[in-house]
Amino acid sequence: MSLQILNGVRVWLCDAEGPRLSTGRDATDIIGEAYGAEVDVIALPAARLTDEFFDLSTRLAGEFVQKFVNYGAALAIVGDITVHMAASNPLRDFVYESNRGRHLWFVGDREALAARL
């Protein structure tokens, strides 16, 4: 993991390599790792998330995202999730609404994240 400044914003970039994240506790662990760096956004590779995250009926995405909201950290999920979105209208709606807000964004790559900031 590394701290980077993108367009003047402190972003904690999580490694693409590492264990798959599948619980609310995993979200808390990521937040804890970034805590001392005083970041504005935590960028998490979509590839680190399990398929259950993208299946909204499991409620994992809601639990995961709620941890970030509770701790006041914005979350950017970085990577191609078009396969998941094509399989789920509710997920497509969730991504659309999330991208309109300030706490959770889904972006295709780091460049798209920088443009968003």
N, C-alpha and C positions, 0 to 999 in steps of 0.2 A: 504494500500500500504506500501511496505517496501523496504528499500535499503539493498541489499545483495551483497557480494563479491563472485563471482563464477569464479574460476580459475584466480584470480587477476583482474577481470573486474567488474566495478561498474554497477550493474543491478538493475533497479527499477522494482520490481515485483508488478503488479497490482492485486488487490483482484479478486478472482473468483466470489465473490458475488458483486452485484451492478447492476446499470442500464445497459441495452443493449445499445451498441454504434452504432449509425446509421447515423451520419453526420460528415462532416469535422470539425465542431465546437467541436464535442466530442473528436476528435483527438487532437485539440488544447488544450482542457481542460486537457487531460492526460499529454500532454507535459508540460503544465503550472504547474501541480502538481509535476512533477519530476524536474522542472527547477533548483531549488536551491540546489538540491542534487548532481549536477555535475556528472550525470550518463553517461555511455557509451552506454547502451542498455536499452530500455524499453520493458519489457516482459508483453504481454497482453494475457490473456486467450482467446482462440478461442470461448469459450462459451459466452463471453460478446459481441460478434459481431452478428449482425442480419444476417439472411439468404441473404438479399440484398447485403451484403458485398461480399459474395461468388458468386454472380451472376454478372459476370464482365460486362454484358450489362448495368447494372445500373450506372456504373462508380464510384460507391461509394468507392470501393477498391483503385482505382487510386487517388481519391481526398484525401482519408484518408492517404494513404502512402505518398503522395506528401507533406502533412503537416510535416511529420517526416523528410523527406529529406530536406525541406526548413529550418527546425530548427536544422539540423545537428544531429539528433538523430536516432540511429539504432532502428529498431522495430523487435521484435521476437513475432510471434503469436504462442502461446503454447497450444497444445491440438490436439485431433484427429479430422481431417477434411476429413477423407477418404470418408464419405458419399457425401460431396460436390464435392470432386474430381472425384468420380465415375460418377457423373451426368454431368460433364462438362470437355470436352477436353481442352478448353481454360484455365480453372482454373488450370488443371493439368500442362499445359505448363507454366503458370504464376508462380506456386509454384516451379517448376523445375528451371526456370530461376532466380527467386528470391533467391533461396537457393544457387545459384552459386555466388551471389553478396555479397556486404558488408552492405547494408542498410536495407534489409528485409529478414527475415528467417521464415520459418514455421517448427516448431519442435514438436514432439509428447508429450514431457513432460519436466520437469525441468532438469532432468538428461541429456536428449539429448541436451538441451540448454547449460548446463555446458560443455558437450563434444565438442560442436561447438565452444565454446569460447576458 
